[in-house]
Amino acid sequence: MLLCAAFSTAQDGGGAPGKGNFDPKDFEQRLEKFVVKEAGITKTEAAKFLPIYREMRQKQIAIMDADRQARKKKPATDKECEAVIKAHDAAEVQLKRVLQTYHAKMLAVIPASKVMKVTLAENKFHREAFRKAPGKGQPPRPKK
């Protein structure tokens, strides 16, 4: 869910200076660069890893976008609310299945220790992106 929030609300996502709007391509490029660096992925490994990673991200984004669109509707009845909740739950399960599938593919091309570092780096990147995103009147948190 943090990924959804960071991705959908980051409008000044720390991209190129002077940009006022969120640029998904820039966000993805910065994410990839950060993940590769933080996980210690070599150039040789990156050549095998990044196509898998990009494919996974595309599938995740498609699922999150569809879920976000479905949740934008304002259900009027309990039955409609239940349908939205169940659809959201199904999207969450689908996201986990995508992760499971692509982690297996990643394990075939880079060591498990680096796959673990990739997941930690993604979380770290998204936390930072969320912190840097323009808040709703809230000052940015100080770094520890």
Contact map, one row per residue, 1 for C-alpha under 8 A:
111110000000000000000000000000000000000000000000000000000000000000000000000000000000000000000000000000000000000000000000000000000000000000000000
111111000000000000000000000000000000000000000000000000000000000000000000000000000000000000000000000000000000000000000000000001100000000000000000
111111100000000000000000000000000000000000000000000000000000000000000000000000000000000000000000000000000000000000000000000001000000000000000000
111111110000000000000000000000000000000000000000000000000000000100000000000000000000000000000000000000000000000000000000000000000000000000000000
111111111100000000000000000000000000000000000000000000000000000000000000000000000000000000000000000000000000000000000000000000000100000000000000
011111111100000000000000000000000000000000000000000000000000000000000000000000000000000000000000000000000000000000000000000001101100100000000000
001111111100000000000000000000000000000000000000000000000000000000000000000000000000000000000000000000000000000000000000000000000000000000000000
000111111110000000000000000000000000000000000000000000000000000000000000000000000000000000000000000000000000000000000000000000000000000000000000
000011111110000000000000000000000000000000000000000000000000000000000000000000000000000000000000000000000000000000000000000000000100100000000000
000011111111100000000100000000000000000000000000000000000000000000000000000000000000000000000000000000000000000000000000000000001101110000000000
000000011111100000011110000000000000000000000000000000000000000000000000000000000000000000000000000000000000000000000000000000000000110000000000
000000000111111000111100000000000000000000000000000000000000000000000000000000000000000000000000000000000000000000000000000000000001110000000000
000000000111111000000110001000000000000000000000000000000000000000000000000000000000000000000000000000000000000000000000000000001101100000000000
000000000001111110000000000000000000000000000000000000000000000000000000000000000000000000000000000000000000000000000000000000001001100000000000
000000000001111110100110011000000000000000000000000000000000000000000000000000000000000000000000000000000000000000000000000000000000000000000000
000000000000011111100000000000000000000000000000000000000000000000000000000000000000000000000000000000000000000000000000000000000000000000000000
000000000000011111100000000000000000000000000000000000000000000000000000000000000000000000000000000000000000000000000000000000000000000000000000
000000000000000111110000000000000000000000000000000000000000000000000000000000000000000000000000000000000000000000000000000000000000000000000000
000000000001001111111100000000000000000000000000000000000000000000000000000000000000000000000000000000000000000000000000000000000000000000000000
000000000011000001111100000000000000000000000000000000000000000000000000000000000000000000000000000000000000000000000000000000000000000000000000
000000000011000000111110000000000000000000000000000000000000000000000000000000000000000000000000000000000000000000000000000000000000000000000000
000000000111101000111111001000000000000000000000000000000000000000000000000000000000000000000000000000000000000000000000000000000000000000000000
000000000010101000001111111000000000000000000000000000000000000000000000000000000000000000000000000000000000000000000000000000000000000000000000
000000000000000000000111111100000000000000000000000000000000000000000000000000000000000000000000000000000000000000000000000000000000000000000000
000000000000000000000011111110000000000000000000000000000000000000000000000000000000000000000000000000000000000000000000000000000000000000000000
000000000000001000000011111111000000000000000000000000000000000000000000000000000000000000000000000000000000000000000000000000000000000000000000
000000000000101000000111111111100000000000000000000000000000000000000000000000000000000000000000000000000000000000000000000000000000000000000000
000000000000000000000001111111110000000000000000000000000000000000000000000000000000000000000000000000000000000000000000000000000000000000000000
000000000000000000000000111111111000000000000000000000000000000000000000000000000000000000000000000000000000000000000000000000000000000000000000
000000000000000000000000011111111100000000000000000000000000000000000000000000000000000000000000000000000000000000000000000000000000000000000000
000000000000000000000000001111111110000000000000000000000000000000000000000000000000000000000000000000000000000000000000010010000000000000000000
000000000000000000000000000111111111000000000000010000000000000000000000000000000000000000000000000000000000000000000000000000000000000000000000
000000000000000000000000000011111111100000000000000000000000000000000000000000000000000000000000000000000000000000000000000000000000000000000000
000000000000000000000000000001111111110000000000000000000000000000000000000000000000000000000000000000000000000000000000100010000000000000000000
000000000000000000000000000000111111111000000000000000000000000000000000000000000000000000000000000000000000000000000100110010000000000000000000
000000000000000000000000000000011111111111000100000000000000000000000000000000000000000000000000000000000000000000000100000000000000000000000000
000000000000000000000000000000001111111110000000000000000000000000000000000000000000000000000000000000000000000000000000000000000000000000000000
000000000000000000000000000000000111111110000000000000000000000000000000000000000000000000000000000000000000000000001100100000000000000000000000
000000000000000000000000000000000011111110000000000000000000000000000000000000000000000000000000000000000000000001101100100000000000000000000000
000000000000000000000000000000000001111111000000000000000000000000000000000000000000000000000000000000000000000001000000000000000000000000000000
000000000000000000000000000000000001111111101100000000000000000000000000000000000000000000000000000000000000000001000000000000000000000000000000
000000000000000000000000000000000001000111111100000000000000000000000000000000000000000000000000000000000000000000000000000000000000000000000000
000000000000000000000000000000000000000011111110000000000000000000000000000000000000000000000000000000000000000000000000000000000000000000000000
000000000000000000000000000000000000000001111111000000000000000000000000000000000000000000000000000000000000000000000000000000000000000000000000
000000000000000000000000000000000000000011111111100000000000000000000000000000000000000000000000000000000000110000000000000000000000000000000000
000000000000000000000000000000000001000011111111110000000000000000000000000000000000000000000000000000000000000000000000000000000000000000000000
000000000000000000000000000000000000000000111111111000000000000000000000000000000000000000000000000000000000000000000000000000000000000000000000
000000000000000000000000000000000000000000011111111100000000000000000000000000000000000000000000000000000000100000000000000000000000000000000000
000000000000000000000000000000000000000000001111111110000000000000000000000000000000000000000000000000000100110000000000000000000000000000000000
000000000000000000000000000000010000000000000111111111000000000000000000000000000000000000000000000000000000000000000000000000000000000000000000
000000000000000000000000000000000000000000000011111111100000000000000000000000000000000000000000000000000000000000000000000000000000000000000000
000000000000000000000000000000000000000000000001111111110000000000000000000000000000000000000000000001001100000000000000000000000000000000000000
000000000000000000000000000000000000000000000000111111111000000000000000000000000000000000000000000001000100000000000000000000000000000000000000
000000000000000000000000000000000000000000000000011111111100000000000000000000000000000000000000000000000000000000000000000000000000000000000000
000000000000000000000000000000000000000000000000001111111110000000000000000000000000000000000000000000000000000000000000000000000000000000000000
000000000000000000000000000000000000000000000000000111111111000000000000000000000000000000000000011001000000000000000000000000000000000000000000
000000000000000000000000000000000000000000000000000011111111100000000000000000000000000000000000000000000000000000000000000000000000000000000000
000000000000000000000000000000000000000000000000000001111111110000000000000000000000000000000000000000000000000000000000000000000000000000000000
000000000000000000000000000000000000000000000000000000111111111000000000000000000000000000000000010000000000000000000000000000000000000000000000
000000000000000000000000000000000000000000000000000000011111111100000000000000000000000000000010010000000000000000000000000000000000000000000000
000000000000000000000000000000000000000000000000000000001111111110000000000000000000000000000000000000000000000000000000000000000000000000000000
000000000000000000000000000000000000000000000000000000000111111111000000000000000000000000000000000000000000000000000000000000000000000000000000
000000000000000000000000000000000000000000000000000000000011111111100000000000000000000000100110000000000000000000000000000000000000000000000000
000100000000000000000000000000000000000000000000000000000001111111110000000000000000000000100000000000000000000000000000000000000000000000000000
000000000000000000000000000000000000000000000000000000000000111111111000000000000000000000000000000000000000000000000000000000000000000000000000
000000000000000000000000000000000000000000000000000000000000011111111100000000000000000000000000000000000000000000000000000000000000000000000000
000000000000000000000000000000000000000000000000000000000000001111111110000000000000001100100000000000000000000000000000000000000000000000000000
000000000000000000000000000000000000000000000000000000000000000111111111000000000000000000000000000000000000000000000000000000000000000000000000
000000000000000000000000000000000000000000000000000000000000000011111111100000000000000000000000000000000000000000000000000000000000000000000000
000000000000000000000000000000000000000000000000000000000000000001111111100000000001000000000000000000000000000000000000000000000000000000000000
000000000000000000000000000000000000000000000000000000000000000000111111110000000001000100000000000000000000000000000000000000000000000000000000
000000000000000000000000000000000000000000000000000000000000000000011111110000000000000000000000000000000000000000000000000000000000000000000000
000000000000000000000000000000000000000000000000000000000000000000001111111000000000000000000000000000000000000000000000000000000000000000000000
000000000000000000000000000000000000000000000000000000000000000000000011111100000000000000000000000000000000000000000000000000000000000000000000
000000000000000000000000000000000000000000000000000000000000000000000000111111011001000000000000000000000000000000000000000000000000000000000000
000000000000000000000000000000000000000000000000000000000000000000000000011111011000000000000000000000000000000000000000000000000000000000000000
000000000000000000000000000000000000000000000000000000000000000000000000001111111000000000000000000000000000000000000000000000000000000000000000
000000000000000000000000000000000000000000000000000000000000000000000000001111111100000000000000000000000000000000000000000000000000000000000000
000000000000000000000000000000000000000000000000000000000000000000000000000011111110000000000000000000000000000000000000000000000000000000000000
000000000000000000000000000000000000000000000000000000000000000000000000001111111111000000000000000000000000000000000000000000000000000000000000
000000000000000000000000000000000000000000000000000000000000000000000000001111111111100000000000000000000000000000000000000000000000000000000000
000000000000000000000000000000000000000000000000000000000000000000000000000001111111110000000000000000000000000000000000000000000000000000000000
000000000000000000000000000000000000000000000000000000000000000000000000000000111111111000000000000000000000000000000000000000000000000000000000
000000000000000000000000000000000000000000000000000000000000000000000110001000011111111100000000000000000000000000000000000000000000000000000000
000000000000000000000000000000000000000000000000000000000000000000000000000000001111111110000000000000000000000000000000000000000000000000000000
000000000000000000000000000000000000000000000000000000000000000000000000000000000111111111000000000000000000000000000000000000000000000000000000
000000000000000000000000000000000000000000000000000000000000000000100000000000000011111111100000000000000000000000000000000000000000000000000000
000000000000000000000000000000000000000000000000000000000000000000100010000000000001111111110000000000000000000000000000000000000000000000000000
000000000000000000000000000000000000000000000000000000000000000000000000000000000000111111111000000000000000000000000000000000000000000000000000
000000000000000000000000000000000000000000000000000000000000000000000000000000000000011111111100000000000000000000000000000000000000000000000000
000000000000000000000000000000000000000000000000000000000000001100100000000000000000001111111110000000000000000000000000000000000000000000000000
000000000000000000000000000000000000000000000000000000000000000000000000000000000000000111111111000000000000000000000000000000000000000000000000
000000000000000000000000000000000000000000000000000000000000000000000000000000000000000011111111100000000000000000000000000000000000000000000000
000000000000000000000000000000000000000000000000000000000000001000000000000000000000000001111111110000000000000000000000000000000000000000000000
000000000000000000000000000000000000000000000000000000000001001000000000000000000000000000111111111000000000000000000000000000000000000000000000
000000000000000000000000000000000000000000000000000000000000000000000000000000000000000000011111111100000000000000000000000000000000000000000000
000000000000000000000000000000000000000000000000000000000000000000000000000000000000000000001111111110000000000000000000000000000000000000000000
000000000000000000000000000000000000000000000000000000010011000000000000000000000000000000000111111111000000000000000000000000000000000000000000
000000000000000000000000000000000000000000000000000000010000000000000000000000000000000000000011111111100000000000000000000000000000000000000000
000000000000000000000000000000000000000000000000000000000000000000000000000000000000000000000001111111110000000000000000000000000000000000000000
000000000000000000000000000000000000000000000000000000000000000000000000000000000000000000000000111111111000000000000000000000000000000000000000
000000000000000000000000000000000000000000000000000110010000000000000000000000000000000000000000011111111100000000000000000000000000000000000000
000000000000000000000000000000000000000000000000000000000000000000000000000000000000000000000000001111111110000000100000000000000000000000000000
000000000000000000000000000000000000000000000000000000000000000000000000000000000000000000000000000111111111000000000000000000000000000000000000
000000000000000000000000000000000000000000000000000100000000000000000000000000000000000000000000000011111111100000000000000000000000000000000000
000000000000000000000000000000000000000000000000100110000000000000000000000000000000000000000000000001111111110000100000000000000000000000000000
000000000000000000000000000000000000000000000000000000000000000000000000000000000000000000000000000000111111111100100000000000000000000000000000
000000000000000000000000000000000000000000000000000000000000000000000000000000000000000000000000000000011111111000000000000000000000000000000000
000000000000000000000000000000000000000000001001100000000000000000000000000000000000000000000000000000001111111000000000000000000000000000000000
000000000000000000000000000000000000000000001000100000000000000000000000000000000000000000000000000000000111111101100000000000000000000000000000
000000000000000000000000000000000000000000000000000000000000000000000000000000000000000000000000000000000011111111100000000000000000000000000000
000000000000000000000000000000000000000000000000000000000000000000000000000000000000000000000000000000000010011111110000000000000000000000000000
000000000000000000000000000000000000000000000000000000000000000000000000000000000000000000000000000000000000001111111000000000000000000000000000
000000000000000000000000000000000000001110000000000000000000000000000000000000000000000000000000000000000000011111111100000000000000000000000000
000000000000000000000000000000000000001000000000000000000000000000000000000000000000000000000000000000100110011111111110000000000000000000000000
000000000000000000000000000000000000000000000000000000000000000000000000000000000000000000000000000000000000000111111111000000000000000000000000
000000000000000000000000000000000000011000000000000000000000000000000000000000000000000000000000000000000000000011111111100000000000000000000000
000000000000000000000000000000000011011000000000000000000000000000000000000000000000000000000000000000000000000001111111110000000000000000000000
000000000000000000000000000000000000000000000000000000000000000000000000000000000000000000000000000000000000000000111111111000000000000000000000
000000000000000000000000000000000000000000000000000000000000000000000000000000000000000000000000000000000000000000011111111100000000000000000000
000000000000000000000000000000000110011000000000000000000000000000000000000000000000000000000000000000000000000000001111111110000000000000000000
000000000000000000000000000000100010000000000000000000000000000000000000000000000000000000000000000000000000000000000111111111000000000000000000
000000000000000000000000000000000000000000000000000000000000000000000000000000000000000000000000000000000000000000000011111111100000000000000000
000000000000000000000000000000000000000000000000000000000000000000000000000000000000000000000000000000000000000000000001111111110000000000000000
000000000000000000000000000000100110000000000000000000000000000000000000000000000000000000000000000000000000000000000000111111111000000000000000
011001000000000000000000000000000000000000000000000000000000000000000000000000000000000000000000000000000000000000000000011111111100000000000000
010001000000000000000000000000000000000000000000000000000000000000000000000000000000000000000000000000000000000000000000001111111110000000000000
000000000000000000000000000000000000000000000000000000000000000000000000000000000000000000000000000000000000000000000000000111111111000000000000
000001000100110000000000000000000000000000000000000000000000000000000000000000000000000000000000000000000000000000000000000011111111100000000000
000011001100100000000000000000000000000000000000000000000000000000000000000000000000000000000000000000000000000000000000000001111111100000000000
000000000000000000000000000000000000000000000000000000000000000000000000000000000000000000000000000000000000000000000000000000111111100000011000
000000000101110000000000000000000000000000000000000000000000000000000000000000000000000000000000000000000000000000000000000000011111110000010000
000001001111110000000000000000000000000000000000000000000000000000000000000000000000000000000000000000000000000000000000000000001111111000000000
000000000111000000000000000000000000000000000000000000000000000000000000000000000000000000000000000000000000000000000000000000000001111100000000
000000000000000000000000000000000000000000000000000000000000000000000000000000000000000000000000000000000000000000000000000000000000111111110000
000000000000000000000000000000000000000000000000000000000000000000000000000000000000000000000000000000000000000000000000000000000000011111000000
000000000000000000000000000000000000000000000000000000000000000000000000000000000000000000000000000000000000000000000000000000000000001111100000
000000000000000000000000000000000000000000000000000000000000000000000000000000000000000000000000000000000000000000000000000000000000001111110000
000000000000000000000000000000000000000000000000000000000000000000000000000000000000000000000000000000000000000000000000000000000000001011111000
000000000000000000000000000000000000000000000000000000000000000000000000000000000000000000000000000000000000000000000000000000000011001001111100
000000000000000000000000000000000000000000000000000000000000000000000000000000000000000000000000000000000000000000000000000000000010000000111110
000000000000000000000000000000000000000000000000000000000000000000000000000000000000000000000000000000000000000000000000000000000000000000011111
000000000000000000000000000000000000000000000000000000000000000000000000000000000000000000000000000000000000000000000000000000000000000000001111
000000000000000000000000000000000000000000000000000000000000000000000000000000000000000000000000000000000000000000000000000000000000000000000111
